[in-house]
Amino acid sequence: MTNTATPALVHIDPTELLVDINIRGSLRLTADFLASIAEQGVIQPPTAVRTADGALRVRTGHRRTAAAVQAALPTIPVLVIGDEATDDAATIDRLVAQWSENEHRTGLAEADKLDTIEQLSLLGVSAAQIAKRTKTQRRDVDAALAITGNADARRRLDDGLTLDQAAAFAEFEGDEDAARQLEFGIRAGRLDHTVQRLRDRRAEAEARRAAAADYIAQGITNLDSRPSTYSSPARALDRLVTEAGDPATIENVDNEHLVVYMEQETTYHLAETGDEIDYDDIDFEAETGEDAEEGYTHHDAAEERTTWTPEFYCLDPAAAGLREPGHSGGAATDDDGKEAARAERRRVIANNKAWGSAETVRMDWLKKQATRKTAPKGAAAFIANTLATRAQLLTSYRTGRIRNDILGTKDADTTSYRPEPGVVPLIAKASDARALVLSWIQTLAAHEAVTNNHCWRNYYSDTAHYLRYIESLGYTLSEIEEQACGNTPKITG
């Protein structure tokens, strides 16, 4: 660190100052800035430290110094704050000071932020401390650290991407399809949704491989996607027969000719008994505590389960000695019906996955909102309208769980009939402005609690207006959320 000598103000020719150590890669000397220095001189002195050989090295104020040189100013004021030190502690102090100086003036370029965070990390400063000392969001620090050592992500950062955007490419390094989707997500303004879908896809692929473990052990190749039966000779095994006309099965076909795709199935069951029930027999509109419509099951009494069903394919039927059987008109019609049912089931599964991904992004956004010190404009009206029209939402069991998830709280006593909500201690120590934020978050949680993957299938005006409301606050809707909004117009003004 520099010593604690009393700072001294000196006037010196700017060309004599050393400006070789700076975290900013480009000084960005704009025409207006240069004109201001030329006309008014340097009003706020740069700071400098004295080197071992007596020279002055600029610590903060490199832009002002460079502009003074270009303006040919004979001297400028410089505040000498001590002798230069070069140990790790001094280097960390310099990096943090230059970050603060630059970021709160013209702002650092993303590449400069990355370089500084990387240097601090190499000096042993933890990610949490980097965020604290540079007053940077932890998310940005983590993004920068993810990019370090990744040439492609660094190149994309240098080409103009933000830290968050470039970090997404680092996360999915080596996945060309993911890179294409990320590029599209950036252009469409939906990068968060794209990243979450890719994460979910990766997790699903891992779950699919785990589900196929027994078949993999038998030498049957596991596929992450269903093989095309249009652009390749691959055919579903249950549509093939042997030369003798017997149905093809995994027992009479060599494993070398087989692949398996594990189909993800979503089923619904009674929570109490586990009996399977039909989705269409579930009443999703009944409020918590209310009776379901006669003949239907209340959604609180139902649970969703995921199962994996193997679909076997033969990649080359001819090589395996298999063929397609002849079809009568009736059989073809039956097959067409089965395929249509399969296609609809796949559409439902795909859209349910899309809704699940969007829900994760939405909850992350709500958690960020929960850190606000003041509520956005119109929050009080949103709360008042909910109290007037949907007050019962605030007391439902699921609302409490969502609220706790958003705020990171836990109810005091979950065994009592009316446990004290975890938000109560936060309210007790909150300012009036912060208390309004907490009221607003609880109201948002109440609306979030009544959304789930049935909302994309059927139009619910409450869900549509809730999604349009958070969109008006800066949240970007995904395609599936847009579908849930139906014809509900955007909120403007």
C-alpha positions in Angstrom: 0.0 0.0 0.0 1.1 3.6 -0.3 2.4 5.3 2.9 0.4 7.6 5.0 2.3 10.8 4.2 0.3 14.0 3.9 -0.9 14.4 0.3 0.8 17.2 -1.5 -0.6 19.2 -4.4 1.9 19.9 -7.1 1.8 21.4 -10.6 3.7 19.5 -13.3 4.0 19.1 -17.0 1.5 16.3 -17.9 4.0 14.8 -20.4 6.3 14.0 -17.5 3.7 11.9 -15.7 3.9 8.1 -16.0 0.6 6.7 -17.2 1.6 3.1 -17.9 -0.5 1.2 -15.3 -4.2 1.5 -15.7 -7.1 -0.9 -15.8 -8.9 0.9 -18.6 -7.9 -0.4 -22.0 -9.3 2.5 -24.0 -9.4 6.0 -22.6 -12.3 7.0 -24.8 -11.3 10.7 -25.2 -14.5 12.2 -26.7 -14.5 15.5 -28.6 -16.6 17.1 -25.9 -14.2 15.9 -23.2 -11.1 17.1 -25.0 -12.7 20.5 -25.7 -13.6 20.9 -22.0 -10.0 20.2 -20.9 -8.6 22.5 -23.5 -10.9 25.4 -22.5 -11.1 25.0 -18.7 -8.0 23.0 -17.9 -7.9 20.2 -15.4 -10.2 21.2 -12.6 -10.0 18.0 -10.4 -6.4 17.0 -10.0 -5.4 13.4 -10.9 -3.8 11.4 -8.1 -0.3 10.0 -8.3 2.3 8.1 -6.3 6.0 8.8 -6.3 8.2 5.9 -7.7 11.5 4.8 -6.2 13.4 6.9 -8.7 11.3 10.1 -7.9 9.0 10.0 -10.9 5.2 10.5 -10.5 2.9 7.6 -11.7 -0.7 8.4 -12.2 -3.0 6.3 -10.1 -6.4 7.9 -11.0 -7.1 10.4 -13.7 -5.5 8.9 -16.8 -8.2 10.4 -19.1 -7.6 13.9 -17.7 -3.9 13.5 -18.0 -4.1 12.3 -21.7 -6.5 15.1 -22.6 -4.1 17.7 -21.0 -1.3 16.3 -23.1 -3.4 16.6 -26.3 -4.4 20.1 -25.3 -0.7 21.0 -24.8 -1.3 22.4 -21.3 2.0 23.5 -19.8 1.1 22.2 -16.3 -1.7 20.5 -14.5 -2.4 20.1 -10.7 -1.6 16.6 -9.4 -2.3 15.3 -5.9 0.7 13.2 -4.7 -0.8 10.7 -2.2 2.4 8.9 -1.2 5.2 6.6 -2.3 4.5 3.7 -4.6 4.3 0.2 -3.2 4.1 -2.9 -5.4 3.1 -5.7 -3.0 -0.2 -7.7 -3.5 -2.1 -5.5 -1.0 -1.1 -2.4 -2.8 -2.0 -3.8 -6.2 -5.4 -4.8 -4.9 -5.9 -1.3 -3.5 -4.9 0.2 -6.9 -7.2 -2.0 -8.9 -10.2 -1.2 -6.6 -9.4 2.5 -6.6 -9.1 2.7 -10.4 -12.3 0.6 -10.8 -14.2 3.1 -8.6 -12.7 6.1 -10.3 -13.5 4.9 -13.8 -16.7 3.1 -13.3 -18.4 6.0 -11.7 -17.3 8.5 -14.3 -17.5 7.3 -18.0 -17.9 3.7 -17.0 -15.5 0.8 -17.8 -15.7 -1.2 -20.9 -16.8 -4.8 -20.3 -13.3 -6.1 -21.3 -11.7 -3.8 -18.7 -14.1 -5.1 -16.0 -13.2 -8.6 -17.0 -9.4 -7.9 -16.8 -9.7 -6.2 -13.4 -11.9 -9.0 -11.9 -9.5 -11.6 -13.2 -6.5 -9.8 -11.7 -8.2 -9.4 -8.3 -9.1 -13.1 -8.4 -5.5 -14.1 -9.2 -4.4 -12.0 -6.2 -6.5 -14.2 -4.0 -9.5 -11.9 -3.6 -12.8 -14.0 -3.4 -15.7 -13.4 -5.7 -17.8 -12.1 -2.7 -15.0 -9.6 -1.8 -14.5 -8.5 -5.4 -18.3 -7.7 -5.6 -18.2 -5.9 -2.3 -15.0 -3.8 -2.9 -15.9 -2.8 -6.5 -19.6 -2.3 -5.6 -20.5 -4.7 -8.4 -23.3 -7.2 -8.5 -22.1 -10.7 -7.6 -23.8 -12.0 -10.8 -21.4 -9.8 -12.9 -18.4 -11.0 -11.0 -19.4 -14.6 -11.5 -19.9 -14.0 -15.2 -16.5 -12.4 -15.6 -14.8 -15.3 -13.8 -16.7 -17.8 -16.0 -15.3 -16.0 -19.1 -11.6 -16.1 -18.0 -9.8 -18.8 -19.8 -12.5 -19.2 -22.5 -11.2 -17.8 -25.8 -14.5 -17.9 -27.6 -16.4 -16.1 -24.8 -13.6 -13.5 -24.5 -13.7 -12.9 -28.3 -17.4 -12.3 -28.1 -17.0 -9.9 -25.2 -14.4 -8.0 -27.2 -16.9 -7.9 -30.1 -19.4 -6.1 -28.0 -21.3 -8.6 -25.8 -22.0 -7.9 -22.2 -20.5 -10.0 -19.4 -23.8 -11.9 -18.9 -24.1 -12.6 -22.6 -20.5 -13.7 -23.1 -20.7 -15.9 -19.9 -23.6 -17.8 -21.5 -21.3 -18.9 -24.3 -18.7 -20.0 -21.8 -21.3 -22.0 -19.9 -22.2 -24.0 -23.1 -18.7 -24.2 -24.5 -18.4 -26.7 -27.3 -22.2 -27.0 -28.0 -22.6 -25.5 -31.5 -26.4 -25.8 -31.4 -26.5 -24.0 -28.0 -24.3 -21.2 -29.5 -26.8 -20.7 -32.4 -29.7 -20.6 -29.9 -27.8 -18.1 -27.7 -27.1 -15.8 -30.7 -30.8 -15.9 -31.6 -31.8 -15.3 -27.9 -29.6 -12.2 -27.8 -31.2 -10.8 -31.0 -34.7 -11.5 -29.7 -34.0 -10.0 -26.3 -34.7 -13.2 -24.5 -31.3 -14.4 -23.5 -32.3 -15.3 -19.9 -35.1 -17.6 -21.3 -32.8 -19.2 -23.8 -30.1 -19.9 -21.2 -32.7 -21.4 -18.8 -34.1 -23.7 -21.6 -30.6 -24.8 -22.5 -29.9 -25.6 -18.8 -33.1 -27.5 -18.6 -32.3 -29.4 -21.8 -28.9 -30.4 -20.4 -30.4 -31.5 -17.1 -33.1 -33.5 -19.1 -30.4 -35.2 -21.2 -28.6 -36.3 -18.0 -31.9 -37.6 -16.6 -32.6 -39.4 -19.9 -29.2 -41.1 -19.8 -29.8 -42.2 -16.3 -33.2 -43.6 -17.2 -31.6 -45.5 -20.1 -28.7 -46.9 -18.0 -29.9 -50.5 -18.2 -30.2 -50.3 -22.0 -26.8 -48.6 -22.4 -25.3 -51.4 -20.3 -26.7 -53.9 -22.8 -24.9 -52.1 -25.7 -28.0 -50.1 -27.0 -27.1 -46.5 -27.9 -29.0 -43.8 -26.0 -30.2 -40.8 -28.0 -30.9 -37.3 -26.7 -33.4 -36.6 -29.5 -35.8 -38.7 -31.4 -34.2 -39.9 -34.8 -35.7 -38.5 -38.0 -37.8 -41.0 -39.9 -38.0 -38.6 -42.9 -34.3 -37.8 -43.7 -32.9 -41.2 -42.6 -33.8 -44.9 -42.9 -34.4 -45.1 -39.2 -37.8 -46.6 -38.2 -39.6 -47.2 -34.9 -39.0 -50.8 -33.9 -42.8 -51.3 -33.2 -43.5 -50.6 -36.9 -41.2 -53.3 -38.2 -41.3 -57.0 -38.6 -38.8 -59.8 -39.2 -38.4 -61.5 -42.6 -40.7 -64.2 -41.2 -43.4 -61.6 -40.4 -42.9 -61.6 -36.6 -43.1 -58.3 -34.7 -39.6 -56.8 -34.2 -38.6 -56.6 -30.6 -35.4 -56.0 -28.6 -35.3 -59.7 -28.0 -35.1 -60.7 -31.7 -33.0 -57.8 -33.1 -29.2 -57.5 -32.4 -28.4 -54.5 -30.1 -25.9 -53.2 -32.6 -28.8 -52.2 -34.9 -30.8 -50.6 -32.1 -31.0 -47.2 -30.4 -33.3 -46.1 -27.6 -34.9 -42.7 -27.0 -36.4 -42.3 -23.5 -39.7 -40.5 -23.9 -40.6 -38.3 -21.0 -44.2 -38.7 -19.9 -46.1 -36.4 -17.6 -48.9 -38.0 -15.6 -51.2 -36.8 -12.9 -52.1 -38.7 -9.7 -54.2 -38.3 -6.6 -51.7 -37.2 -3.9 -53.3 -39.3 -1.3 -53.6 -42.7 -3.1 -51.2 -42.3 -6.1 -54.0 -43.4 -8.5 -53.5 -41.9 -11.9 -56.1 -39.4 -13.1 -56.8 -37.6 -16.4 -55.5 -34.0 -16.7 -58.9 -33.0 -18.0 -60.6 -34.2 -14.8 -58.6 -31.7 -12.6 -60.2 -28.4 -11.6 -57.5 -25.8 -11.9 -59.8 -22.9 -11.3 -61.0 -23.7 -7.8 -59.3 -21.6 -5.2 -57.4 -23.1 -2.3 -59.9 -24.1 0.4 -62.8 -24.2 -2.1 -64.5 -27.4 -3.3 -63.8 -28.5 -6.8 -66.5 -28.6 -9.4 -68.6 -31.8 -9.1 -67.0 -34.7 -10.8 -63.5 -33.1 -10.8 -60.4 -33.3 -8.6 -59.2 -30.2 -6.9 -55.7 -29.2 -8.2 -54.4 -29.1 -4.6 -55.3 -32.9 -4.3 -53.4 -33.8 -7.5 -49.7 -34.1 -8.2 -47.6 -34.2 -11.3 -45.1 -37.0 -12.0 -42.5 -37.6 -14.6 -41.9 -41.1 -16.0 -39.6 -42.4 -18.8 -40.8 -44.8 -21.5 -38.3 -46.4 -23.9 -38.9 -46.0 -27.6 -36.7 -48.3 -29.7 -35.6 -47.5 -33.2 -33.7 -49.4 -35.8 -31.3 -47.1 -37.7 -30.9 -49.5 -40.7 -33.8 -52.0 -41.0 -32.4 -53.6 -44.1 -29.1 -54.4 -42.4 -31.0 -55.8 -39.5 -33.1 -58.0 -41.7 -36.3 -56.1 -40.9 -39.0 -54.6 -43.1 -42.3 -52.7 -42.8 -45.4 -54.9 -42.9 -48.1 -54.3 -45.5 -51.0 -52.2 -44.3 -54.7 -52.3 -45.0 -56.6 -49.0 -45.2 -58.0 -49.5 -41.7 -54.6 -50.2 -40.2 -53.1 -47.1 -41.8 -55.9 -45.0 -40.4 -55.3 -46.5 -37.0 -51.6 -45.8 -37.2 -52.3 -42.2 -38.3 -54.5 -41.8 -35.2 -51.8 -43.1 -33.0 -49.2 -40.8 -34.5 -51.5 -37.8 -34.1 -52.0 -38.7 -30.4 -48.2 -39.0 -30.0 -47.6 -35.7 -31.7 -50.2 -34.0 -29.4 -48.5 -35.6 -26.4 -45.1 -34.3 -27.5 -46.5 -30.8 -28.0 -47.9 -30.8 -24.4 -44.6 -32.1 -23.0 -42.6 -29.5 -24.9 -44.9 -26.7 -23.8 -44.8 -27.8 -20.2 -41.0 -27.8 -20.3 -41.1 -24.3 -21.9 -43.4 -23.1 -19.1 -41.2 -24.7 -16.4 -38.1 -22.9 -17.9 -40.0 -19.6 -18.0 -41.2 -20.0 -14.4 -37.5 -20.4 -13.3 -36.6 -17.1 -15.1 -39.7 -15.4 -13.7 -38.9 -16.4 -10.1 -35.3 -15.1 -10.5 -36.7 -11.8 -11.7 -39.1 -11.6 -8.7 -36.2 -12.3 -6.3 -34.2 -9.4 -7.8 -37.3 -7.2 -7.4 -37.4 -8.2 -3.7 -34.1 -6.5 -3.1 -35.4 -3.1 -4.1 -35.4 -0.2 -1.5 -38.4 1.5 -3.1 -41.4 0.1 -5.0 -41.9 1.0 -8.7 -44.5 3.6 -9.8 -48.0 2.1 -9.6 -47.2 -0.6 -7.0 -49.7 0.8 -4.5 -52.5 0.7 -7.1 -51.5 -2.9 -8.0 -51.8 -3.9 -4.3 -55.1 -2.0 -3.8 -56.6 -3.6 -6.9 -55.6 -7.1 -5.8 -57.1 -6.5 -2.3 -60.3 -5.3 -3.9 -60.7 -8.1 -6.4 -58.6 -11.2 -5.4 -57.8 -10.7 -1.6 -58.2 -14.5 -1.1 -55.0 -15.1 -3.0 -52.9 -13.6 -0.3 -53.9 -16.2 2.3 -53.5 -19.4 0.2 -50.9 -22.0 1.3 -49.0 -21.8 -2.0 -48.8 -18.0 -1.8 -46.9 -18.5 1.4 -44.4 -20.9 -0.1 -43.8 -18.6 -3.1 -43.4 -15.6 -0.9 -40.8 -17.4 1.2 -39.0 -18.5 -1.9 -38.8 -15.0 -3.3 -37.8 -13.3 0.0 -35.6 -16.2 1.3 -37.7 -16.4 4.5 -39.1 -19.2 6.5 -42.3 -19.3 8.6 -41.6 -19.3 12.3 -43.7 -22.3 13.4 -45.0 -24.6 10.6 -46.7 -26.9 13.1 -49.2 -24.3 14.4 -52.6 -23.6 12.8 -51.5 -20.1 11.9 -47.7 -19.9 11.8 -46.1 -16.4 11.8 -45.1 -15.7 8.2 -41.4 -15.3 7.7 -41.9 -11.8 6.2 -43.1 -10.4 9.6 -39.6 -9.8 11.0 -38.6 -8.0 7.8 -41.6 -5.7 8.1 -40.8 -4.9 11.7 -37.5 -3.4 10.8 -38.5 -1.9 7.4 -38.8 1.8 6.5 -42.1 2.9 5.1 -40.7 2.7 1.6 -39.3 -0.8 2.1 -42.5 -1.9 3.8 -44.3 -1.0 0.6 -41.8 -3.1 -1.4 -42.6 -6.1 0.9 -46.3 -5.6 0.4 -45.9 -5.4 -3.3 -43.7 -8.6 -3.3 -46.4 -10.5 -1.3 -49.0 -9.4 -3.8 -46.8 -10.5 -6.7 -46.3 -13.8 -5.0 -50.1 -14.3 -4.6 -50.5 -13.9 -8.4 -47.5 -16.1 -9.1 -49.0 -18.8 -6.9 -52.0 -19.4 -9.1 -49.9 -19.8 -12.3 -48.8 -23.2 -13.5 -48.4 -25.1 -16.7 -52.1 -25.2 -17.4 -52.1 -21.5 -18.1 -50.6 -21.9 -21.6 -53.4 -24.4 -22.6 -56.3 -22.3 -21.5 -56.7 -18.6 -21.3 -56.9 -17.2 -17.7 -57.4 -13.4 -17.6 -55.8 -13.1 -14.2 -52.6 -14.8 -15.3 -52.6 -12.8 -18.6 -52.9 -9.4 -16.7 -50.3 -10.5 -14.2 -47.8 -11.3 -16.9 -48.5 -8.1 -18.8 -48.0 -6.2 -15.6 -44.6 -7.6 -14.8 -43.7 -7.1 -18.5 -44.5 -3.4 -18.1 -41.9 -3.3 -15.3 -39.1 -4.6 -17.5 -39.6 -8.4 -17.4 -39.2 -10.0 -20.9 -41.9 -12.6 -21.6 -41.0 -15.9 -23.2 -42.9 -17.3 -26.2 -44.9 -19.6 -24.0 -45.8 -16.7 -21.6 -46.9 -14.6 -24.6 -49.1 -17.5 -25.6 -50.7 -17.5 -22.1 -51.5 -13.8 -22.5 -53.7 -14.5 -25.5 -55.1 -11.2 -26.9 -54.5 -9.3 -23.7 -52.8 -6.1 -24.8 -49.5 -4.8 -23.5 -49.6 -2.2 -20.8 -48.3 1.1 -22.0 -47.7 4.5 -20.4 
